[in-house]
Amino acid sequence: MFTRDLIAEEIERLSTSTALHNSESLCKLLRYLSEQSIDNHGAAIKEYQIATEVFQRSADFDPQLDSVVRVQAGRLRNKLAAYYSSEGENNRIIVDLPKGNYALTFRENPRKKPWPADAIEPRDASASAIPAPLPPRKSPVAIAVLSSLLAISVVAIALLLAARKPANGPSAVSVGQAPAAVQHFWGAFLSTPDQPWVVFSNATFVGRPETGMSYYNAANPGKGRIFDHYTGVGEVLAVHNLDEIFASLHGRVRVKRGSLFSLDDVKQNNLIFLGSPAENLNLRDIPNATHFVFQRLASGPRAGDLSIVTVAPHSGEPAVSIASPADQPLTEDYAVVSFKHGIESSHLVLSIAGTTTFGTQGAVEYLCSPESLEELLSRLDVHRAEDLQPFEALLRIRISRGVPVETTLIAVRKGS
């Protein structure tokens, strides 16, 4: 039989594969079935058990009326088949979910050569056919951070910069002494029992930094290996700022990279998205900005560049906002802040998105500064947390040597 470590490695490999990385619900089901299959070898796993323990169905769950377990098991079965016919075709272990039950099986890949005897756990007559339970799993946040190669390197930058306050950035706020503007705006995200998710963008690339990288294009995928391990400097520093602002409110946030986010999360949590729809693809599937819209320029010398279009500009407002050209030093960027109710009206969705990573960083710093928040809330006529309603705002960010140094509020729209 396989060692416990080998099975654990294969389950994590599956969970972070391109076949499953976009569905947290399927990854959760996979891990649960793996643990149950190992802990209770030979015992049937009940549909009711999965529904209540994995999908949080109530105690009166009726499989005749709710097919969630059968549907998700079928999806997982198809994903496993797809994985082992492509990127996992040379893996040593094959994980199966046979039809007719919910117990996983683990078998040797017949395409691989026989493995040395010392890589297989010895068995005796009294030993179970399945090894002992898997060791405790690392938290999803730790796995996400460890897999985000660029993010790891940037954390060091964040620590170095933490000692100095950027212009227009968040003021030092003692825990329990958050200014009223901070309480009125950010306190709304602590209104539910669960901590809010901060979902940062991590676009899909082909290639590696040392050999050359380019954005993955589904219409022309090429032959290079696909990676989603990278995120921008601005998003990493933005997470740091948000963590500090929630700490001032005695709160915490949970952090997840965009490629691991699923639409199941939209129904159950308050959400804060970092990055534009060009890189945080989940923003295309949830309530988002309608007054200030991200579009790529269709013509002209900058055709293909990402811009922000003001749908109905007021006097003095730009119709199209776009960052400095890519072949010149970045001195200016624009960002959109969009605050909406989620699919469930009791949940909130905030997206903070620049056309570049530095625009996103500047917008977050604006929202974490009590002085800037007072300006925004005054424009929105918000004097207490209960007054906060859906809105959209357009910001201009001045940038010097890759650092946002000044952010200006140039347009606001109330309502969704």
C-alpha positions as a Markdown table, in Angstrom:
| # | Residue | x | y | z |
|---|---|---|---|---|
| 1 | Met | 0.0 | 0.0 | 0.0 |
| 2 | Phe | 1.0 | 3.6 | -0.4 |
| 3 | Thr | 2.4 | 5.6 | 2.5 |
| 4 | Arg | 0.3 | 8.2 | 4.2 |
| 5 | Asp | 2.6 | 10.9 | 2.9 |
| 6 | Leu | 2.3 | 9.8 | -0.7 |
| 7 | Ile | -1.5 | 9.8 | -0.6 |
| 8 | Ala | -1.5 | 13.3 | 1.1 |
| 9 | Glu | 0.8 | 14.6 | -1.6 |
| 10 | Glu | -1.4 | 13.3 | -4.3 |
| 11 | Ile | -4.5 | 14.8 | -2.8 |
| 12 | Glu | -2.8 | 18.2 | -2.5 |
| 13 | Arg | -1.5 | 17.9 | -6.1 |
| 14 | Leu | -5.1 | 17.3 | -7.3 |
| 15 | Ser | -6.4 | 20.2 | -5.3 |
| 16 | Thr | -4.0 | 22.7 | -6.8 |
| 17 | Ser | -4.3 | 21.3 | -10.4 |
| 18 | Thr | -5.8 | 23.2 | -13.2 |
| 19 | Ala | -8.7 | 20.7 | -13.2 |
| 20 | Leu | -9.8 | 21.6 | -9.7 |
| 21 | His | -8.1 | 24.9 | -8.7 |
| 22 | Asn | -11.2 | 26.9 | -9.5 |
| 23 | Ser | -13.7 | 24.9 | -7.4 |
| 24 | Glu | -13.2 | 25.0 | -3.6 |
| 25 | Ser | -16.4 | 22.9 | -3.1 |
| 26 | Leu | -14.9 | 20.0 | -5.1 |
| 27 | Cys | -11.6 | 20.3 | -3.4 |
| 28 | Lys | -13.4 | 20.2 | 0.0 |
| 29 | Leu | -15.3 | 17.1 | -1.1 |
| 30 | Leu | -12.1 | 15.5 | -2.4 |
| 31 | Arg | -10.3 | 15.9 | 0.9 |
| 32 | Tyr | -13.3 | 14.8 | 2.9 |
| 33 | Leu | -13.8 | 11.6 | 0.9 |
| 34 | Ser | -10.1 | 10.9 | 1.1 |
| 35 | Glu | -10.0 | 11.1 | 4.8 |
| 36 | Gln | -13.2 | 9.1 | 5.2 |
| 37 | Ser | -12.0 | 6.4 | 2.8 |
| 38 | Ile | -8.7 | 6.0 | 4.8 |
| 39 | Asp | -10.2 | 6.3 | 8.3 |
| 40 | Asn | -13.1 | 3.9 | 7.6 |
| 41 | His | -11.9 | 1.5 | 5.0 |
| 42 | Gly | -14.7 | -0.7 | 3.7 |
| 43 | Ala | -17.4 | 1.3 | 5.4 |
| 44 | Ala | -20.0 | 3.0 | 3.2 |
| 45 | Ile | -20.0 | 6.8 | 3.2 |
| 46 | Lys | -23.6 | 8.0 | 3.4 |
| 47 | Glu | -25.0 | 10.7 | 1.2 |
| 48 | Tyr | -26.6 | 12.4 | 4.2 |
| 49 | Gln | -23.2 | 12.4 | 6.0 |
| 50 | Ile | -21.6 | 14.2 | 3.0 |
| 51 | Ala | -24.5 | 16.7 | 2.6 |
| 52 | Thr | -24.4 | 17.8 | 6.2 |
| 53 | Glu | -20.7 | 17.7 | 6.9 |
| 54 | Val | -19.3 | 19.0 | 3.5 |
| 55 | Phe | -22.1 | 21.1 | 2.0 |
| 56 | Gln | -23.6 | 22.4 | 5.3 |
| 57 | Arg | -27.1 | 21.1 | 4.6 |
| 58 | Ser | -29.5 | 21.1 | 7.6 |
| 59 | Ala | -30.4 | 18.1 | 9.6 |
| 60 | Asp | -33.6 | 17.6 | 7.7 |
| 61 | Phe | -31.7 | 17.1 | 4.4 |
| 62 | Asp | -33.7 | 14.8 | 2.0 |
| 63 | Pro | -31.6 | 13.3 | -0.9 |
| 64 | Gln | -34.8 | 12.9 | -2.9 |
| 65 | Leu | -35.4 | 16.6 | -2.9 |
| 66 | Asp | -31.8 | 17.9 | -3.0 |
| 67 | Ser | -29.3 | 16.2 | -5.4 |
| 68 | Val | -26.2 | 18.3 | -4.4 |
| 69 | Val | -24.1 | 15.3 | -3.3 |
| 70 | Arg | -24.8 | 13.3 | -6.4 |
| 71 | Val | -24.2 | 16.2 | -8.7 |
| 72 | Gln | -21.0 | 17.2 | -7.0 |
| 73 | Ala | -19.7 | 13.6 | -6.9 |
| 74 | Gly | -20.4 | 13.3 | -10.6 |
| 75 | Arg | -18.5 | 16.5 | -11.2 |
| 76 | Leu | -15.6 | 15.3 | -9.1 |
| 77 | Arg | -15.5 | 12.0 | -10.9 |
| 78 | Asn | -15.3 | 13.8 | -14.3 |
| 79 | Lys | -12.5 | 16.1 | -13.0 |
| 80 | Leu | -10.5 | 13.2 | -11.8 |
| 81 | Ala | -10.8 | 11.4 | -15.2 |
| 82 | Ala | -9.8 | 14.6 | -17.0 |
| 83 | Tyr | -6.8 | 15.2 | -14.7 |
| 84 | Tyr | -5.3 | 11.7 | -15.1 |
| 85 | Ser | -5.7 | 11.9 | -18.9 |
| 86 | Ser | -3.7 | 15.1 | -19.1 |
| 87 | Glu | -1.5 | 16.8 | -16.5 |
| 88 | Gly | -1.6 | 13.8 | -14.1 |
| 89 | Glu | -1.1 | 11.1 | -16.6 |
| 90 | Asn | 2.4 | 10.3 | -15.3 |
| 91 | Asn | 1.6 | 10.5 | -11.6 |
| 92 | Arg | 2.4 | 7.5 | -9.6 |
| 93 | Ile | -1.0 | 7.3 | -7.8 |
| 94 | Ile | -4.4 | 7.3 | -9.5 |
| 95 | Val | -7.3 | 8.4 | -7.3 |
| 96 | Asp | -10.7 | 7.1 | -8.4 |
| 97 | Leu | -14.3 | 7.7 | -7.4 |
| 98 | Pro | -16.1 | 4.6 | -8.6 |
| 99 | Lys | -19.7 | 4.9 | -9.6 |
| 100 | Gly | -22.2 | 3.6 | -7.1 |
| 101 | Asn | -20.5 | 4.7 | -3.9 |
| 102 | Tyr | -18.6 | 7.6 | -2.4 |
| 103 | Ala | -15.4 | 5.9 | -1.3 |
| 104 | Leu | -12.2 | 6.9 | -3.0 |
| 105 | Thr | -9.7 | 4.2 | -4.2 |
| 106 | Phe | -6.0 | 4.7 | -4.6 |
| 107 | Arg | -4.1 | 2.5 | -7.2 |
| 108 | Glu | -0.8 | 2.3 | -8.9 |
| 109 | Asn | -0.6 | 4.0 | -12.3 |
| 110 | Pro | 0.0 | 1.2 | -14.8 |
| 111 | Arg | 1.9 | 3.6 | -17.1 |
| 112 | Lys | 4.6 | 4.0 | -14.5 |
| 113 | Lys | 7.5 | 1.6 | -13.9 |
| 114 | Pro | 7.4 | -0.5 | -10.7 |
| 115 | Trp | 8.5 | 1.4 | -7.7 |
| 116 | Pro | 11.2 | 0.3 | -5.2 |
| 117 | Ala | 9.9 | -1.9 | -2.4 |
| 118 | Asp | 11.1 | 0.6 | 0.3 |
| 119 | Ala | 8.6 | 3.2 | -1.1 |
| 120 | Ile | 5.7 | 0.9 | -0.3 |
| 121 | Glu | 4.4 | 0.4 | 3.2 |
| 122 | Pro | 4.9 | -3.2 | 4.5 |
| 123 | Arg | 1.7 | -5.1 | 5.3 |
| 124 | Asp | 1.0 | -7.9 | 7.7 |
| 125 | Ala | -2.0 | -10.1 | 8.3 |
| 126 | Ser | -3.4 | -7.7 | 10.9 |
| 127 | Ala | -2.9 | -4.5 | 9.0 |
| 128 | Ser | -5.7 | -2.7 | 7.3 |
| 129 | Ala | -5.6 | -2.4 | 3.5 |
| 130 | Ile | -5.8 | 1.4 | 4.0 |
| 131 | Pro | -3.1 | 3.3 | 6.0 |
| 132 | Ala | -3.8 | 5.3 | 9.2 |
| 133 | Pro | -5.5 | 8.7 | 8.9 |
| 134 | Leu | -3.8 | 11.4 | 7.0 |
| 135 | Pro | -1.8 | 13.9 | 9.2 |
| 136 | Pro | -3.5 | 17.3 | 9.8 |
| 137 | Arg | -3.6 | 19.4 | 6.6 |
| 138 | Lys | -2.0 | 22.8 | 6.3 |
| 139 | Ser | -4.4 | 25.6 | 6.2 |
| 140 | Pro | -5.6 | 26.8 | 2.8 |
| 141 | Val | -4.2 | 30.2 | 3.4 |
| 142 | Ala | -0.7 | 28.7 | 4.1 |
| 143 | Ile | -0.9 | 26.6 | 0.9 |
| 144 | Ala | -2.0 | 29.6 | -1.1 |
| 145 | Val | 0.8 | 31.8 | 0.1 |
| 146 | Leu | 3.4 | 29.1 | -0.3 |
| 147 | Ser | 2.3 | 28.5 | -3.9 |
| 148 | Ser | 2.3 | 32.1 | -4.8 |
| 149 | Leu | 6.0 | 32.5 | -5.7 |
| 150 | Leu | 6.1 | 36.1 | -6.4 |
| 151 | Ala | 3.9 | 37.0 | -3.4 |
| 152 | Ile | 6.4 | 35.3 | -1.2 |
| 153 | Ser | 9.2 | 37.5 | -2.4 |
| 154 | Val | 7.1 | 40.6 | -2.1 |
| 155 | Val | 6.2 | 40.0 | 1.5 |
| 156 | Ala | 9.8 | 40.9 | 2.4 |
| 157 | Ile | 9.2 | 44.2 | 0.6 |
| 158 | Ala | 6.0 | 44.7 | 2.6 |
| 159 | Leu | 7.9 | 44.3 | 5.8 |
| 160 | Leu | 10.5 | 46.8 | 4.8 |
| 161 | Leu | 7.9 | 49.3 | 3.8 |
| 162 | Ala | 5.7 | 48.9 | 6.8 |
| 163 | Ala | 7.8 | 51.3 | 8.9 |
| 164 | Arg | 7.0 | 54.2 | 6.6 |
| 165 | Lys | 3.7 | 55.6 | 5.8 |
| 166 | Pro | 3.1 | 56.2 | 2.1 |
| 167 | Ala | 1.6 | 59.6 | 1.0 |
| 168 | Asn | -2.1 | 59.4 | 1.2 |
| 169 | Gly | -1.8 | 56.0 | 2.9 |
| 170 | Pro | -3.3 | 54.6 | 6.1 |
| 171 | Ser | -2.5 | 56.5 | 9.3 |
| 172 | Ala | -1.3 | 54.6 | 12.3 |
| 173 | Val | -4.4 | 53.4 | 14.2 |
| 174 | Ser | -4.3 | 51.8 | 17.6 |
| 175 | Val | -6.5 | 48.7 | 18.1 |
| 176 | Gly | -9.8 | 49.7 | 19.6 |
| 177 | Gln | -9.3 | 53.4 | 18.6 |
| 178 | Ala | -10.4 | 53.3 | 14.9 |
| 179 | Pro | -11.7 | 56.7 | 13.7 |
| 180 | Ala | -15.4 | 57.0 | 13.0 |
| 181 | Ala | -14.9 | 57.0 | 9.2 |
| 182 | Val | -13.1 | 53.7 | 9.4 |
| 183 | Gln | -15.8 | 52.2 | 11.6 |
| 184 | His | -18.6 | 53.4 | 9.3 |
| 185 | Phe | -17.0 | 52.0 | 6.2 |
| 186 | Trp | -15.1 | 48.9 | 7.2 |
| 187 | Gly | -17.2 | 47.9 | 10.1 |
| 188 | Ala | -19.9 | 46.8 | 7.7 |
| 189 | Phe | -17.7 | 43.9 | 6.6 |
| 190 | Leu | -17.6 | 42.6 | 10.2 |
| 191 | Ser | -21.4 | 42.3 | 10.5 |
| 192 | Thr | -21.5 | 38.6 | 9.9 |
| 193 | Pro | -20.1 | 35.8 | 12.1 |
| 194 | Asp | -17.6 | 34.7 | 9.5 |
| 195 | Gln | -14.5 | 36.8 | 8.7 |
| 196 | Pro | -14.6 | 38.5 | 5.3 |
| 197 | Trp | -12.6 | 37.0 | 2.4 |
| 198 | Val | -9.9 | 39.2 | 0.7 |
| 199 | Val | -9.6 | 37.7 | -2.8 |
| 200 | Phe | -6.5 | 38.9 | -4.7 |
| 201 | Ser | -5.9 | 38.6 | -8.4 |
| 202 | Asn | -3.4 | 36.1 | -9.8 |
| 203 | Ala | -3.5 | 36.0 | -13.5 |
| 204 | Thr | -2.6 | 32.9 | -15.5 |
| 205 | Phe | 0.7 | 32.9 | -17.2 |
| 206 | Val | 2.6 | 30.7 | -19.6 |
| 207 | Gly | 6.4 | 30.4 | -18.9 |
| 208 | Arg | 8.6 | 31.3 | -16.0 |
| 209 | Pro | 10.3 | 34.6 | -15.1 |
| 210 | Glu | 13.8 | 33.2 | -15.9 |
| 211 | Thr | 12.8 | 32.1 | -19.4 |
| 212 | Gly | 10.1 | 34.6 | -20.3 |
| 213 | Met | 6.4 | 34.9 | -19.3 |
| 214 | Ser | 3.3 | 35.9 | -21.1 |
| 215 | Tyr | -0.4 | 36.0 | -20.3 |
| 216 | Tyr | -2.2 | 32.8 | -21.0 |
| 217 | Asn | -4.6 | 33.1 | -23.9 |
| 218 | Ala | -7.3 | 30.4 | -24.1 |
| 219 | Ala | -7.8 | 31.1 | -27.8 |
| 220 | Asn | -4.2 | 30.5 | -28.5 |
| 221 | Pro | -2.8 | 28.5 | -25.6 |
| 222 | Gly | 0.5 | 27.5 | -27.1 |
| 223 | Lys | 2.6 | 24.6 | -25.7 |
| 224 | Gly | 4.1 | 26.1 | -22.5 |
| 225 | Arg | 3.1 | 25.0 | -19.1 |
| 226 | Ile | 0.4 | 27.1 | -17.4 |
| 227 | Phe | 1.1 | 28.8 | -14.0 |
| 228 | Asp | -1.1 | 30.8 | -11.7 |
| 229 | His | 1.5 | 31.4 | -9.0 |
| 230 | Tyr | 2.0 | 35.1 | -9.5 |
| 231 | Thr | 0.4 | 38.3 | -8.2 |
| 232 | Gly | 1.3 | 41.9 | -8.3 |
| 233 | Val | 3.2 | 44.0 | -5.8 |
| 234 | Gly | 0.3 | 46.3 | -5.3 |
| 235 | Glu | -2.1 | 43.5 | -4.4 |
| 236 | Val | 0.3 | 42.1 | -1.8 |
| 237 | Leu | 0.8 | 45.5 | -0.1 |
| 238 | Ala | -3.0 | 46.1 | -0.3 |
| 239 | Val | -3.6 | 42.9 | 1.7 |
| 240 | His | -1.1 | 44.2 | 4.3 |
| 241 | Asn | -3.0 | 47.5 | 4.6 |
| 242 | Leu | -6.4 | 45.7 | 4.9 |
| 243 | Asp | -5.1 | 43.4 | 7.6 |
| 244 | Glu | -4.0 | 46.5 | 9.6 |
| 245 | Ile | -7.3 | 48.3 | 9.2 |
| 246 | Phe | -9.4 | 45.3 | 10.3 |
| 247 | Ala | -7.0 | 44.8 | 13.3 |
| 248 | Ser | -7.9 | 48.3 | 14.3 |
| 249 | Leu | -11.5 | 47.1 | 14.5 |
| 250 | His | -10.7 | 44.0 | 16.4 |
| 251 | Gly | -11.4 | 42.0 | 13.3 |
| 252 | Arg | -9.6 | 39.6 | 11.0 |
| 253 | Val | -9.7 | 38.8 | 7.3 |
| 254 | Arg | -9.2 | 35.5 | 5.4 |
| 255 | Val | -7.0 | 35.7 | 2.3 |
| 256 | Lys | -7.5 | 33.7 | -0.9 |
| 257 | Arg | -6.0 | 33.9 | -4.4 |
| 258 | Gly | -8.5 | 34.4 | -7.2 |
| 259 | Ser | -7.8 | 31.1 | -8.9 |
| 260 | Leu | -8.9 | 29.2 | -5.8 |
| 261 | Phe | -12.1 | 31.2 | -5.3 |
| 262 | Ser | -15.4 | 29.7 | -6.3 |
| 263 | Leu | -18.9 | 31.1 | -6.7 |
| 264 | Asp | -20.0 | 29.1 | -3.7 |
| 265 | Asp | -18.1 | 31.7 | -1.6 |
| 266 | Val | -20.3 | 34.5 | -2.9 |
| 267 | Lys | -23.4 | 33.1 | -1.3 |
| 268 | Gln | -21.9 | 32.8 | 2.2 |
| 269 | Asn | -19.4 | 35.6 | 2.9 |
| 270 | Asn | -18.6 | 39.3 | 2.7 |
| 271 | Leu | -16.0 | 39.7 | 0.0 |
| 272 | Ile | -13.3 | 42.1 | -0.9 |
| 273 | Phe | -11.7 | 41.7 | -4.4 |
| 274 | Leu | -8.3 | 43.2 | -5.3 |
| 275 | Gly | -7.4 | 43.7 | -8.9 |
| 276 | Ser | -9.2 | 44.4 | -12.2 |
| 277 | Pro | -11.4 | 41.9 | -14.1 |
| 278 | Ala | -8.5 | 41.4 | -16.5 |
| 279 | Glu | -6.7 | 39.5 | -13.8 |
| 280 | Asn | -9.3 | 38.7 | -11.1 |
| 281 | Leu | -11.6 | 36.8 | -13.5 |
| 282 | Asn | -14.2 | 36.2 | -10.8 |
| 283 | Leu | -15.4 | 39.8 | -11.1 |
| 284 | Arg | -16.9 | 38.9 | -14.4 |
| 285 | Asp | -19.4 | 36.6 | -12.7 |
| 286 | Ile | -20.6 | 38.6 | -9.7 |
| 287 | Pro | -22.3 | 42.0 | -9.2 |
| 288 | Asn | -19.8 | 44.6 | -10.2 |
| 289 | Ala | -19.3 | 48.1 | -11.5 |
| 290 | Thr | -21.8 | 49.4 | -14.1 |
| 291 | His | -21.0 | 53.2 | -14.1 |
| 292 | Phe | -17.2 | 52.8 | -14.5 |
| 293 | Val | -16.5 | 49.8 | -16.7 |
| 294 | Phe | -13.1 | 48.2 | -17.6 |
| 295 | Gln | -12.7 | 47.8 | -21.3 |
| 296 | Arg | -9.7 | 47.3 | -23.7 |
| 297 | Leu | -9.3 | 50.0 | -26.3 |
| 298 | Ala | -10.5 | 48.8 | -29.6 |
| 299 | Ser | -8.5 | 51.2 | -31.8 |
| 300 | Gly | -5.9 | 53.9 | -31.9 |
| 301 | Pro | -2.2 | 53.8 | -31.0 |
| 302 | Arg | -3.0 | 52.1 | -27.7 |
| 303 | Ala | -5.4 | 49.5 | -29.0 |
| 304 | Gly | -5.6 | 46.5 | -26.6 |
| 305 | Asp | -4.6 | 48.5 | -23.5 |
| 306 | Leu | -6.9 | 48.3 | -20.5 |
| 307 | Ser | -9.0 | 51.4 | -19.7 |
| 308 | Ile | -11.9 | 52.6 | -17.6 |
| 309 | Val | -14.9 | 53.9 | -19.4 |
| 310 | Thr | -17.3 | 56.3 | -17.7 |
| 311 | Val | -20.7 | 55.2 | -19.1 |
| 312 | Ala | -22.4 | 58.6 | -18.6 |
| 313 | Pro | -19.7 | 61.2 | -17.7 |
| 314 | His | -20.7 | 64.4 | -15.9 |
| 315 | Ser | -19.2 | 67.7 | -16.8 |
| 316 | Gly | -15.5 | 67.7 | -16.1 |
| 317 | Glu | -15.2 | 63.9 | -15.8 |
| 318 | Pro | -13.1 | 61.9 | -18.2 |
| 319 | Ala | -14.9 | 59.6 | -20.6 |
| 320 | Val | -12.0 | 57.2 | -20.8 |
| 321 | Ser | -9.3 | 56.8 | -18.1 |
| 322 | Ile | -6.1 | 55.0 | -18.9 |
| 323 | Ala | -2.7 | 54.6 | -17.2 |
| 324 | Ser | 0.6 | 55.8 | -18.6 |
| 325 | Pro | 1.8 | 53.9 | -21.7 |
| 326 | Ala | 3.6 | 50.7 | -21.1 |
| 327 | Asp | 6.7 | 51.9 | -22.8 |
| 328 | Gln | 7.0 | 55.0 | -20.5 |
| 329 | Pro | 7.6 | 55.4 | -16.8 |
| 330 | Leu | 4.3 | 54.8 | -15.0 |
| 331 | Thr | 3.3 | 58.2 | -13.5 |
| 332 | Glu | -0.5 | 57.9 | -13.5 |
| 333 | Asp | -3.2 | 55.2 | -13.1 |
| 334 | Tyr | -6.9 | 55.0 | -12.4 |
| 335 | Ala | -9.0 | 52.7 | -10.2 |
| 336 | Val | -12.6 | 51.8 | -9.6 |
| 337 | Val | -14.1 | 51.2 | -6.1 |
| 338 | Ser | -17.4 | 49.3 | -6.4 |
| 339 | Phe | -19.5 | 48.5 | -3.3 |
| 340 | Lys | -22.6 | 46.3 | -3.8 |
| 341 | His | -24.8 | 43.8 | -2.1 |
| 342 | Gly | -24.0 | 40.2 | -2.9 |
| 343 | Ile | -26.2 | 37.5 | -4.4 |
| 344 | Glu | -27.5 | 37.2 | -0.8 |
| 345 | Ser | -28.6 | 40.7 | 0.1 |
| 346 | Ser | -27.2 | 40.3 | 3.7 |
| 347 | His | -23.6 | 40.0 | 2.3 |
| 348 | Leu | -21.4 | 42.7 | 0.8 |
| 349 | Val | -19.1 | 42.7 | -2.2 |
| 350 | Leu | -16.3 | 45.4 | -2.5 |
| 351 | Ser | -14.1 | 45.4 | -5.5 |
| 352 | Ile | -11.0 | 47.6 | -5.6 |
| 353 | Ala | -9.3 | 47.6 | -9.0 |
| 354 | Gly | -6.7 | 49.7 | -10.8 |
| 355 | Thr | -5.8 | 49.2 | -14.4 |
| 356 | Thr | -2.3 | 48.3 | -13.1 |
| 357 | Thr | -1.2 | 46.8 | -9.8 |
| 358 | Phe | -0.1 | 50.2 | -8.5 |
| 359 | Gly | -3.6 | 51.6 | -9.1 |
| 360 | Thr | -5.1 | 48.9 | -7.0 |
| 361 | Gln | -2.6 | 49.6 | -4.2 |
| 362 | Gly | -3.3 | 53.4 | -4.3 |
| 363 | Ala | -7.0 | 52.8 | -4.1 |
| 364 | Val | -6.7 | 50.6 | -1.1 |
| 365 | Glu | -4.4 | 53.1 | 0.6 |
| 366 | Tyr | -7.1 | 55.7 | -0.1 |
| 367 | Leu | -9.8 | 53.6 | 1.6 |
| 368 | Cys | -7.6 | 52.8 | 4.6 |
| 369 | Ser | -6.8 | 56.5 | 5.3 |
| 370 | Pro | -9.3 | 58.1 | 7.7 |
| 371 | Glu | -8.9 | 61.5 | 6.0 |
| 372 | Ser | -9.6 | 60.1 | 2.6 |
| 373 | Leu | -12.6 | 58.0 | 3.9 |
| 374 | Glu | -14.1 | 61.1 | 5.4 |
| 375 | Glu | -14.0 | 62.8 | 1.9 |
| 376 | Leu | -15.6 | 59.8 | 0.3 |
| 377 | Leu | -18.3 | 59.3 | 3.0 |
| 378 | Ser | -19.1 | 63.0 | 2.8 |
| 379 | Arg | -19.7 | 62.8 | -1.0 |
| 380 | Leu | -21.9 | 59.8 | -0.3 |
| 381 | Asp | -23.7 | 61.6 | 2.5 |
| 382 | Val | -22.9 | 58.7 | 5.0 |
| 383 | His | -22.8 | 59.7 | 8.6 |
| 384 | Arg | -23.1 | 56.3 | 10.3 |
| 385 | Ala | -22.5 | 52.7 | 9.2 |
| 386 | Glu | -26.2 | 52.1 | 8.6 |
| 387 | Asp | -26.2 | 54.8 | 5.9 |
| 388 | Leu | -23.7 | 53.0 | 3.7 |
| 389 | Gln | -25.4 | 52.0 | 0.4 |
| 390 | Pro | -24.1 | 50.7 | -3.0 |
| 391 | Phe | -21.9 | 53.1 | -4.8 |
| 392 | Glu | -19.1 | 53.3 | -7.3 |
| 393 | Ala | -16.1 | 55.7 | -7.3 |
| 394 | Leu | -13.4 | 56.6 | -9.8 |
| 395 | Leu | -10.0 | 57.5 | -8.5 |
| 396 | Arg | -6.9 | 59.0 | -10.1 |
| 397 | Ile | -3.5 | 57.8 | -8.7 |
| 398 | Arg | -0.3 | 59.6 | -9.2 |
| 399 | Ile | 2.7 | 57.3 | -9.1 |
| 400 | Ser | 6.4 | 58.0 | -8.6 |
| 401 | Arg | 9.0 | 55.3 | -9.1 |
| 402 | Gly | 6.5 | 52.5 | -8.7 |
| 403 | Val | 4.9 | 54.0 | -5.5 |
| 404 | Pro | 1.4 | 55.6 | -5.3 |
| 405 | Val | 2.0 | 59.0 | -3.9 |
| 406 | Glu | -1.3 | 60.8 | -4.3 |
| 407 | Thr | -4.9 | 59.6 | -4.9 |
| 408 | Thr | -7.7 | 61.9 | -6.0 |
| 409 | Leu | -11.5 | 61.2 | -6.0 |
| 410 | Ile | -12.7 | 62.3 | -9.4 |
| 411 | Ala | -16.2 | 60.8 | -9.7 |
| 412 | Val | -18.9 | 59.1 | -7.5 |
| 413 | Arg | -22.1 | 57.4 | -8.4 |
| 414 | Lys | -24.7 | 56.3 | -5.8 |
| 415 | Gly | -26.8 | 53.2 | -6.3 |
| 416 | Ser | -26.1 | 50.0 | -8.2 |
